[in-house]
Amino acid sequence: MMVASSNGVVAWRRRDVKDDPVLAILGGDRRRPARLADKRLMRVLRCFGDVAVGAETVRTQPELVLSPQQPGDEPAPQLFAFREGAGLPRQPRNIVYSVFGRLPLGHRIFTTPGIEPLVVTTPLGVTELKRRAAGGPPPPMLVENLLDPAALRRAHARLFAEAGVRYLDCEGGQTVLTALHAAGLLDEVFVTITPFRVSETDHEGVVTTFDFETEGARLIAEGHAVADETWRFRRWRFSER
Ligand SMILES: NC(=O)c1ccc[n+]([C@@H]2O[C@H](COP(=O)([O-])OP(=O)(O)OC[C@H]3O[C@@H](n4cnc5c(N)ncnc54)[C@H](OP(=O)(O)O)[C@@H]3O)[C@@H](O)[C@H]2O)c1
């Protein structure tokens, strides 16, 4: 799942910690009804199985915990009840993709009680994560050469066989989504298009979402919040699996 500006921008190279592309794409004001709808959709999509994210998103978003109810959220008993009813653990596993293992192990994903992290990484990443754990236990890891699409597919077959992963909700960033798509692993993308336009010349390293139609994806659903029709909630399907 991703959120994009009206002209498809999902991120840019941050100048400093205050330069937050996601916040800008969402248009600031947290109380906006469509923004709340986007947040709720994101939390709902965390309910069906496990959740994954790229290392750079972990590095740039210290607030992130891939849970139906993040710290600071209103209570979401119905989302946890859904998981319980489906025979799933209370919290989705938090899977992080990292090639080099340069992960901040003090991040909430690795320290929140009840959250089970799993780093999908390479042999180089294992060395770095052990070094960062400084004699303590490193986070659980699954090791494959992620830069090779066939190995990335193998990593997911192993997530299925060894870790019981069935549905995997990847929340980006675009680097990881592009790698998953290149390996034929991306079935669907939920993308929220906000009405805010981002000037591509105002930022460096601007990244845009997929050009879904050119990529052969099919738009299988589109919705909006009743209170604000200017935001579009789209569900694109790449594969017919
Ligand atoms: N608009 C949205 O909805 C949205 C969603 C998520 C994130 N974001 C924003 O997007 C930015 C981060 O996105 P990003 O695209 O730069 O990074 P990303 O996709 O979050 O993470 C990239 C990292 O993933 C690791 N990786 C694992 N497998 C890989 C592979 N096969 N190929 C390449 N890298 C692989 C590498 O980690 P190592 O460097 O550790 O080796 C790489 O640096 C942040 O600003 C974040 O806030 C926006």
The ligand as a MOL file (V3000), in Angstrom:
LIG
                    3D

  0  0  0     0  0            999 V3000
M  V30 BEGIN CTAB
M  V30 COUNTS 48 52 0 0 0
M  V30 BEGIN ATOM
M  V30 1 N 4.3310 7.4260 -0.1390 0
M  V30 2 C 4.2980 6.3060 0.5550 0
M  V30 3 O 3.2470 5.6580 0.7010 0
M  V30 4 C 5.5670 5.7950 1.1890 0
M  V30 5 C 5.5880 4.4740 1.6970 0
M  V30 6 C 6.7680 4.0200 2.2650 0
M  V30 7 C 7.8720 4.8490 2.3140 0
M  V30 8 N 7.7980 6.1030 1.8370 0 CHG=1
M  V30 9 C 8.9660 6.9880 1.8690 0
M  V30 10 O 9.8730 6.5140 0.8870 0
M  V30 11 C 11.2120 6.7010 1.3470 0
M  V30 12 C 11.8910 5.3450 1.4480 0
M  V30 13 O 11.6580 4.6020 0.2850 0
M  V30 14 P 12.8550 4.0250 -0.5970 0
M  V30 15 O 12.2460 3.5940 -1.8790 0
M  V30 16 O 13.9620 5.0260 -0.6080 0 CHG=-1
M  V30 17 O 13.3560 2.8220 0.2790 0
M  V30 18 P 12.6960 1.4270 0.7770 0
M  V30 19 O 12.0360 0.7250 -0.3770 0
M  V30 20 O 11.8900 1.6740 2.0030 0
M  V30 21 O 14.0000 0.6490 1.2380 0
M  V30 22 C 15.0630 0.4610 0.3400 0
M  V30 23 C 16.0310 -0.4750 0.9660 0
M  V30 24 O 15.5320 -1.7880 0.9090 0
M  V30 25 C 16.5900 -2.6970 0.9210 0
M  V30 26 N 16.3840 -3.6840 -0.1370 0
M  V30 27 C 15.9720 -4.9440 0.0730 0
M  V30 28 N 15.8590 -5.6270 -1.0500 0
M  V30 29 C 16.2210 -4.7980 -2.0370 0
M  V30 30 C 16.3120 -4.9640 -3.4300 0
M  V30 31 N 16.0370 -6.1180 -4.0470 0
M  V30 32 N 16.7010 -3.9110 -4.1510 0
M  V30 33 C 16.9970 -2.7480 -3.5490 0
M  V30 34 N 16.9200 -2.5500 -2.2020 0
M  V30 35 C 16.5300 -3.5630 -1.4590 0
M  V30 36 C 17.8700 -1.8740 0.8520 0
M  V30 37 O 18.2580 -1.7680 2.2230 0
M  V30 38 P 19.7240 -1.4940 2.8200 0
M  V30 39 O 20.0540 -0.1010 2.4090 0
M  V30 40 O 19.5370 -1.6590 4.3000 0
M  V30 41 O 20.6090 -2.5000 2.2440 0
M  V30 42 C 17.3920 -0.5470 0.3110 0
M  V30 43 O 18.1860 0.5240 0.6870 0
M  V30 44 C 11.1100 7.3650 2.7060 0
M  V30 45 O 11.1800 8.7480 2.5460 0
M  V30 46 C 9.7220 6.9410 3.1700 0
M  V30 47 O 9.1860 7.7900 4.1420 0
M  V30 48 C 6.6810 6.5810 1.2400 0
M  V30 END ATOM
M  V30 BEGIN BOND
M  V30 1 1 1 2
M  V30 2 2 2 3
M  V30 3 1 2 4
M  V30 4 1 4 5
M  V30 5 2 4 48
M  V30 6 2 5 6
M  V30 7 1 6 7
M  V30 8 2 7 8
M  V30 9 1 8 9
M  V30 10 1 8 48
M  V30 11 1 9 10
M  V30 12 1 9 46
M  V30 13 1 10 11
M  V30 14 1 11 12
M  V30 15 1 11 44
M  V30 16 1 12 13
M  V30 17 1 13 14
M  V30 18 2 14 15
M  V30 19 1 14 16
M  V30 20 1 14 17
M  V30 21 1 17 18
M  V30 22 2 18 19
M  V30 23 1 18 20
M  V30 24 1 18 21
M  V30 25 1 21 22
M  V30 26 1 22 23
M  V30 27 1 23 24
M  V30 28 1 23 42
M  V30 29 1 24 25
M  V30 30 1 25 26
M  V30 31 1 25 36
M  V30 32 1 26 27
M  V30 33 1 26 35
M  V30 34 2 27 28
M  V30 35 1 28 29
M  V30 36 1 29 30
M  V30 37 2 29 35
M  V30 38 1 30 31
M  V30 39 2 30 32
M  V30 40 1 32 33
M  V30 41 2 33 34
M  V30 42 1 34 35
M  V30 43 1 36 37
M  V30 44 1 36 42
M  V30 45 1 37 38
M  V30 46 2 38 39
M  V30 47 1 38 40
M  V30 48 1 38 41
M  V30 49 1 42 43
M  V30 50 1 44 45
M  V30 51 1 44 46
M  V30 52 1 46 47
M  V30 END BOND
M  V30 END CTAB
M  END
